[in-house]
Amino acid sequence: MIVRRLQLVVLVTLLLSSLACGGDDTAQPNGNESQGAIEITTNTSGQDPDPDGYNCSLDGGAVNRAIGVNDSETVSGLALGDHSVELTGVRENCTVSGANPRTVNIQLPNRPAIVNFDVTCTANVGNLEVIAVTSGGTPDSDGYTITVDGTTTQQVSANGNTTFSNLTAGSHTVELSALAVNCTAQDVNPRNIDVTYGATEQTTFNIDCPSALFDGITFHSDRNSNWDLWFMNADGSNPVRLTTHPEMDWNAIVSPNGTRVLFTSQRFGGNWEVVVMNADGTSVQNLTNDPAADRAAIWSPDGSKIAFRTDRDGNNEIWVMNADGSSPIRLTFNDADDSGPTWSPDGSKIAFSRAVGEGFPQLYYVPYPGGGNPTQLTFDANDQDLGPAWSPDGEEIAFTKRRDGNFDVWVLDVSTLDLRRLTYASEYDGFPHWSPDGSMITFASERDGNREIYVVNADGSGSPTRLTNNAYYDQWPKWTPER
């Protein structure tokens, strides 16, 4: 009897144990039965999804979690009931379908509430409009180049605009280039511009292009019964008078950027001075203002310095000053007469003509800066070598040589010191000057009975071409810079 009772107890115990482990297969919650969870899923399609993903924000920011563009994130430990869920950090090119934020209800502590965010993205691009505004008397005739991020280029007119489409949203570098030598960008260049998705941003470049003299020849002439400066096109057409002062203005040469004209004048008290003015004739300034005779001035290749001839120390020497006339320094030291300076294209040398004692002048050059002992270039003791002009490539010097009583244009090879004669006339040829590309040389000549301006091929081929034709003297021609 006792044994049967024990067997019954064991059977009942086993049955109760079986019921506890089986039956309903729903997992029993561990922990607080008043808390649950939300499972958040993102599904992103289209172009250019945000590589940084999104943020999911619950209940106005009480809980924040990072989540990828195609990802799932479960937030637990939340009270049962309604919760606000928002997908944030969504880039402008992406759109969330449906309500955002949206309300999600947690009903059971053992079953997370599910919320899905479907996101569609389009190309993350915008546009950039670049505007050019040009002021001044000689605007750039062929406009400018705009480059974005160092790779994509477009052209824009001097007063125009161009648009770069479908640029990736974000920061881009924009640069203005291909400006004419007389033009300067007045704003930050290059600059960074932020392009916004779906929008067209604008940026404006302001460019100043003051009046300039390009692609022609300056000279001085007494054709109006007074020595004045003139400018004409390279073919001799459209001569324009640059100065009208009653005193003498001579030997004009235009600055490398075309905006300033350097010349020698007696307009300041009858003394020879080095003078500069704007290309339109305004803002005339006496740069030397010295009782000595200051003449034969020429710009350095970068336009920052001026070399000139002066006798302010008792005899003619070559001096150099800043382009504003400040800080003049003496470059040559000799009892000889030094004149007609010309810069090498790299700015490292200045050639000139030197007459020693009673001898005829020969060509020399001196290093710059620093001066030092001049190097002799020509050695014809019976000839006069005057008015050197360095070629644009630095390999040759054109000059005036008087041989057997006649003046002609000759060319010196700087490396070999070989000479070649360029002009052949029984009358005067002189004052040579190279075209900017080095293909031609302009000079003054009396071969047709009156001193006029001519051009000839620099290699000596062909015949000289006459550019001026009037009853007065035209001389000291100088080519202006190319546009």
Secondary structure by P-SEA (a helix, b strand, c coil): caaaaaaaaaaaaaaaaaaaaccccccccccccccbbbbbbbbbbccccccbbbbbbcccccbbbbbcccbbbbbccccccbbbbbbccccccccccccccbbbbbccccbbbbbbbbbbbccccbbbbbbbbbbccccccbbbbbbccccbbbbbccccccccccccccbbbbbbccccccccccccccbbbbbcccbbbbbbbbbbbccccccccccccccccccccccccccccccccccccccccccccccccccbbbbbbcccccccccccccccccccccccccccccccccccccccbbbbbbcccccbbbbbbcccccccccccccccccccccccccccbbbbbbbcccccbbbbbbccccccbbbbccccccbbbccccccccccbbbbbbbcccbbbbbbbcccccbbbbcccccccccccccccccccccccccccccccccccccccccbbbbccccccccccccccccc
